[in-house]
Amino acid sequence: MKNLPVIDLLVIVAYLIGMVAVGVYFSRNNKSADQFTKASGKIPGWAIGMSIYATFLSSNTFLGVPGKAFGSNWNSFVFSLAMPLSAWVAARFFVPFYRHTGEVSAYTHLEHRFGAWARTYAVACFLLTQLARMGSIFFGIALSLQALTGYPMATIMIVVGICIILYTVMGGMEAVIWTEVVQGVIKTAGALIILYLVVDGMPGGIDKIVEIGKADDKFSLGSFAPDFTQSTFWVVLLYGFFMNLNNFGMDQNYVQRYHTTTSIKEATRSIWLCVYLYVPVSLVFFVLGSCLYAYYESNPDMLMAVRMQVAGERLPNGTPEAIRQLASTLTPAEFGDKVMPHFMVNRVPAGLVGLIVAAILSAAMSTISSSMNASATVFSVDIYQRYLKPNLSGEQSLRLLYIATTVFGLLGMITGIAMIGVKSVLDIWWMLSGIFAGGMLGLFLLGMISRQTRNTEAWTATVIGLLVIVWMTFSAQIPDEYAALRSPFHQNMIMVIGTLTIFLVGLLFTKLRGKKNTTIPEPHTTVTQS
């Protein structure tokens, strides 16, 4: 913990002012709800692709991925390897579907397909997912900036959150997209700078990093055994496919961007540009985590300093001896998220720290701003105008979007403050997003693929799927005497099994209804024959 040099503070302040200035610039165009949510459909595909890439590359990636690689291995990189297949499905089927409907909300068609309950359920899942996403990202920024400045994490979240709210509310979707283009470049440059500094300062260089990484199995993608109780290659691959399909296929953050392009072709290109950028850059973050592991193993004094920091946070009133004893028992997985901020404090030269902090802020702000805009859009279209006041004037719609964007930004901050103290940013985000998104994706796939499925089958399948998701999520709390009732699956399988349960149960009930209708003649058919 130390005070930042003036030059670094100036870089950070200049970055924040620049982001707010973008919002002020685009506020001139925000004269309607359509402009606020779709940017009037005039954004080029390459900018949308950079925007989607920036949304994917959040502070959960910037901090959580190196922390995860430091604490374990490259198993989580399999999530990125699953992205191309999910992108192909989305580009082939989902993008044309949304462009033809013309609906700005990703969930309006669920009401046309199954009724109001389906739309409301999907909206509730989406909004909860966004709160979990924003909270984990706010937490990630505060984790780094606290180490650099010493300010309380809650204070950091509030200051950064206010800046995000200002430019998102003023500039709307257009400001979100163009700030994300800039933020995508800044955050990528920041990661490469840190990687260079770690390798350059490593005694023995790349050869030593590879030697230590191989010795401690840091480059493994996980076990290839068909075991779904552990975080194997296959578990993360399945989770990655379904979660990325949820992102590209029905997450409002991404679906809303498909409407901002000039054509289906441009929207499809934006998806593939995101994939081409994200997969190799995410690998850079795993390489960075492994390099940091080797660096700290080669610098035991720095490693002990991180251990002592984490132990001190866990025992705020503990004696020095108790803190040292706890520090000696901590595993790399328990302090992985603290390593990169510690490296920045102690090894990054003045001037570059400000740029790297700006990169971390970029990683966070890009995802939070898009979540705020998308959440406000969904609340306005799918809740307020659907249930409270359908016939809003243009001015009223725009005012509602301003208020909703602000409220969701504040709720995201509160969620982030509530997350203070979690062990792994990436783990908590994966768990919460898998819970909320699983049922939503299953219902969506059922509606798109099975045209014969009706309201009753969809509702029954969703209830059964939700029961499965709840059981898998909380089965660890089942008392020991009923241990046989606990879920044997890894928590990342919640998303996979929840989605498949709703989809397959819905198909089953649809088929059973079809058989029943063929064996029992309809009453009106009998009358016609007579």
N, C-alpha and C positions, 0 to 999 in steps of 0.2 A: 504494500500500500504506500503510495507516494503522490505528491502533487505533480501534475503534468507541467512540463515547461510551457512557457507562454506561447511559443510557436505552435505547439501541438494544440493548445486551447484555441488559438486563432483558426487553425485548420478546421477543427470541429465546429466552432461557431459559424465560420464561413459556410460550411456544408449545410448546417441546419437552416441558416438564413436563405441559402440558395434554394433549398427544397420548398420553403414557405413562399419564396418569390415566384417559383413555378406555379404554385396554387393561385397566387394573386394574378399572374399573367393570364392563366386560362379561365379565371373567374369571369372575364369579359364575355366569354362564349356561353356561359351557363345561363341561358334564358329559358330553358325548358327541361322537363324531366327526361325527355329522350336524349338530350345532349348530356345531361348529368350521368345517365346510366349507359348510353351506347356511343357517346362521342359522335353522334349523327352518322355512324357507319362509314367514316372516312379515314380511318387509320390504316397505314400500309401493313401488309402481312409480316414483314421483317420486324417492325416495331412491336407487333403483338407477340411474335415469337420471343423476342428479348424480354418482353413484359412477363410472359408465362414462365420463362426461365428464371427471371428474378424472383417471381413468387415461389417457385419450387426451392430456390436457393435462399432459404431463410436463415435466421440466426440459429435455428435448430441444426441446420447443416453446418454453418460456419463454426459453431462452438460444440454442438452435440456430437457431430461425426468425428472430429479429431479426438474428442474425449472418449467416444466409444471405441475407436481404434486403439487409443492409448490403453484403455482398460481391458480390451479383449483382442479382437482381430478384425479382419475385413469381412466378416460374416454379413454385416448390414449392407455392404456394397451390392449384394445380390438383389436388394430392393431396386437399385438403379438398373441392373441388368434386365429386370423384368419390364422396364419402361417401354422399350421399342414395340413389344407385342401389344401392350395396352394402347399405345399410340396408334398402331395400325387399326385396331378395332374401332377406336374413337374416330379416326379420320375416315374410315370406310363407312361407318354406320351412323355415328352420333352427330357429327358436324352437319351432314346433309339434312338430317332429321330436324335439328334445331333451326337451321336456316329456312327450311320450308315452313315451319310453324310460325316463325316471326315473333314468338313470345319471348320477351326479355327475361322472364323467370324460367328456370330449368324445371319447375315443378307444376306449372299450370296444367300441362297436359295430363298429369296424373289424376286430376279431378275429372277431366273428360273421359279418362279411361276407366277409373274405378270409383269415383265419387269424391266428395269434399274431404272425407277422412284421410284418404291417401295423400292428398296434397298437403294437408295440415301436418300429418305425421312426418313427411319428408322435410317440410320446412322446419319443424321442431328439431329434427336430427341435424339438419344443416346448421342451424343457429347454435346449437350446443357444440357442434364440431368447431365452428368458428371461434367460439369463446375459448375452447380448449387450445386451439391453434394460437390465437392472439395472446392468451395468458402465458403459454410456454415460451413464446417469442419475447414478450416483455421481460420475462424472467431471465432469458438468455442474455439480453442486452445488459440488464442490471448486474448480472453476475460478472461480466467483464469490466464494466465501468466502475463498479464498486472497488475492484482490485486496483484500478488505475487512479481513482480519485479519492476514495475513502468515504464518499457520500453514501447515505443509506440507500438500499436497493429501491425502497418505495419512492423516495424522492426522485431517483433517476427515472423510474418508470413514468412518474407524473410529468416531469419536464419533457421527456422525449414524446410521451403520448400527446401532450398539448400541441407540439410541433406537427405531429402526424395529423391530428384532427384538423388543424388550421388549413394545411394545403389540400387535404382530401375533401373537406367541406367546400372550400372555395373553388377548387379546380375540377371536381368531379372525376369521371372516368378518364377524361383526356389528360388531366394532371397526373392521375395514378399511372397511366401507361407511360408517359414520357419521363416521369421521374424514375420509373422502374428501368427504362432503357439506360439512363445514366447510372442508376444504382447497380445494375447488372455488371457494367464495366468496372465500377469502383470496387465492388466486392470481389470480383475475380482477380483484379490487380492486387488487392490486399492479401488474398490467400497466397498468391505466387511470391509476394515479397516476404511473407513470414516463412514460407518453405525455403526460400533462398537463404534467409538469415540462419535458420536452424541447420541446414546442411553446411553452410559456410563456417559456422561456429563449432561443428562437430569434430572432435579429435578423431582422425582416421577417415573422415569424409563418408562418402556413400558406401564404400566397402565395409566400414565398421557398422553403419546402420543396417545394411543387409545381413551382416554376421549376427548382430544382436537380435534382429527381427526373426531370422530363421531359428536361432537357438530357442527363442521363447514363443515360436509358432504365431507370430504376429501377422503373417500374410495369408493365413488360412481363410477360405470362404465358408468354412463350416463343414461339418460331417456330411457325407453324401449317403449315409445310411437312411433307409426309409423309416425314419423315426420322427413322429409328429409331437412328441412330448418335450423335445428340446429345440433350441433355435438352430436347426440344421439348415443346410443349403436349400432344401425343398420347402421347408416352412417359410423361410424368408422370401423365396421365389413366388410361392403362392400368395403370400401376404402382399408382396410388391405388385403382382399382377392385378389383384382385386383392388388394392388401394389406388394404384395409378389409373386403373379403369374408372374408379369412382371420381378421381380428380379430373381426368380428361373428359369423362362421359357425362357426369351429372353434378359436378361441383359448380355452384353458381359463379365462383371466382373465375373459372375458365370458360364456362358456357357463355357468360356475359360478354367475354372478349370476342367470341365467334361472331357476334352481332356488330362489332365495331369495325370489321373489315369490309372491303368492297365486294367480296365474292366468296363462294364456297372454296374455290381454289386457294385463295389467299388465307382463309381460315385454316385449311389443311396444311399449308406450308408453315404456318405459325407453330403448329403442333410439332412438326418434324424438326424445325429449327431449335425448338426447346430441347428435344431429345438429343440432337447433335451437340448441343452445348452442355447440357446437364450431365450426361453420362461421363464424359471425360473429366469435367470439372469436379464432379463428386468424387471421382477416383483421386484427384489431387488432395482432397481433404482427408481421405483415408491414408494416403502416403504421408501427409503432414502429421497425422496422429502417430504413425509408426516411427517417423523421424523424431518426434518429440519424446517418444518412449525411449529410444536409443540415446538421445541427448541427455535425458534425466538419469538414465541408468549410468551414464558415463560421468555424471556430475552429482554424486551422492549428497552433497551439501544442499544443492537446490531441491533435490527430491525430498529430503527431510524437511526442508522449509515448507513445501507444499503439504506434506503430511501433518506438520505441526499446525499449519493454518486451518486445515479441515478439522483436526482434532479439537482445536481451540473453539471453533464454531459449534461443534457438537457438545462441548463441555464449557459453556461460557463462564461458569463459576468454579471450574475445576482447578485443582492445584497443579503446579508445573509438572510434578511427578505423574499425576493422573493423565495429564494431557500427553506427556511423552510416552506413557505406556499405551494409551489408545492409538497414538500416531504409529507406533511400531507394528500394530496389528492391522492397520488399514490395507486393503488390497487396491491395486491400480484402478479397478472399476469404481471404487468409492471416492476417488478424487480426480478422475480423468478430466471432468469438466473444468477443474480449477487450473489445469496445467498451462493451457495456452494463455489465459490472462496473466498468470505468473511469469511466463516467458516474456510477454510483452512489457511487463513492468521492469524486468531486470535485464533484458538483453536487446531490446529494440532501441536504436538510437533516437535521440530527440529529433523531431521533424517527421520521422516515419511513424511514430506512435499515433500522431493525430490522423494520418492517412489511414492507418489500420483501424483505428476507432471509427472513422468515417465509413470504412468498409463494413464493419460490424453493424453500425447504425443502418447502412444501406440494406444489409441482409435482413434486418428486422423490419425496417420501415416499409420496404416494398411489399412484404407479405401482409403486414398489418393494415396498410392503406387499402389494399385490394379486398381484404376480408371485411373492413368497415364498409366500403362501398357496396359490396355484394350483399352483406347482411342488411344494409339499409334498403337496398332494392327489393330483396325478398320480403322484408317486413312491410314495405309500402304496398307491393303488388299482391302478395299472397295472404297477408293478414289484415292490414288496415283497410285497403280498398275492397277486399273480398268480404269481410265480416262487419266492418264498422261504417265506412262511408264510400260507397262505390263511385259516386259521381263527383270526383274532385276536379276543380279547375286546374289549369296549368300552373298557376301561381301557388295554389294550395299543395299540389303534388311536389313541387320543388321545395317548398318550405318543409314539408313532411320529410323529404329526403335529407335535408340539412339537419333537422332535429334527430332523425334516426341514426345518421352517421355519427353524430356527436355522442349519442347515448351508447351505441355499441363500442365506440372507442373507449369510453369511460368504463364500461363493463369489462372490456378486455384488460384494462389496467388493474381493475379489482381482482380479476382472475389471476393475473400474474403475481400480484402481491400475495394472494392465497397460496401460490405454489412455492413460496420461499422455503427452502429446506429440503426439496426433493433431491434424490441421489443422482438421477440422470435425466437431463432435459429430453433427450431423444426417446428414452424408454417411456416417460410419462406421456409424451405426445403420441407415440405409436399406440399405447394402450387406450387412451381416451378416444382417439380418432377411429380406431378399430371398432370400439363399442358403438359409437354413434353412427358410423357410416355403414356398418354391416347390413342392418335391416333396410336402410334406404336403398342401397344398391340392389339387393335381392328383389325388392318390390319393383324397382325400375326395370330390371332385366325381364321380370315376369311380364310386365305390361308391354314391353317392346317385342319380345320373342314369341310369346303365346297369345295370339290374337283371340283365341277362344275363351281365355280365362275371364271370368266375370267378377263382379264386386264381392260376392260371398266367398269364392275360393281365394281371392287375393287377401281379403280381410282375415280369414282363418289361417292362411299360411303366414301372414305377418305376425299374428298373435303367437303362433307356435314358434316362429323364428325368434321373436323377442324373448320368449321364455327360455329358449336355448341360450341366447346371448347373456341373459341375466344369470342363468345357472353357471355358464362357463366363467363369467366375470367374477362372481362372488363365491364360487365353490370352495375356494381356499379357506373361507370362513366357516365352513361346515365343521362341527365338532369332530374330534378324533374317533369317537365311537361310531360315527357314520362316514368314516373316511372313504368307504367304497363308493359313496355317492359323489365324490369330487370328480371334477373333469380331469382326465389324464393328459389333455392337450396343452401345448404351449400357448401363452396368452395371444400371440400373433395369429393363432388359428381361430380366434373369436370372429374376426372379420371374415375369414374364408368360410367357416362352417355356418355362421349366421346368414351370410349371403346365399350359400347353396341350400340351406334349409328352407328359406322362404321360396326360393325359385323352384326347387324340386317338389316341395309339398304342394305348392300351387299347381304345378303340372299334374301331380298325382290326383288331386281333387278334381281338376278339370277333366282328366281322363275318366275318372269314376262317374262324374256327372254325365259325360258323353255316353258311357255304357248304359247308364240308367235310362237315359232318354231314348236309346235305341231298343231297349227291351220292354219298356212300358210306353205304350202309345199315348200321345198327347190327347187330351179330351176333345179339342177342336178337330183333330184328325178323324176321330171316330164319327163325329157328327157329319163331317164332310162326306165320308164314305156312305153313310146311311142316306 
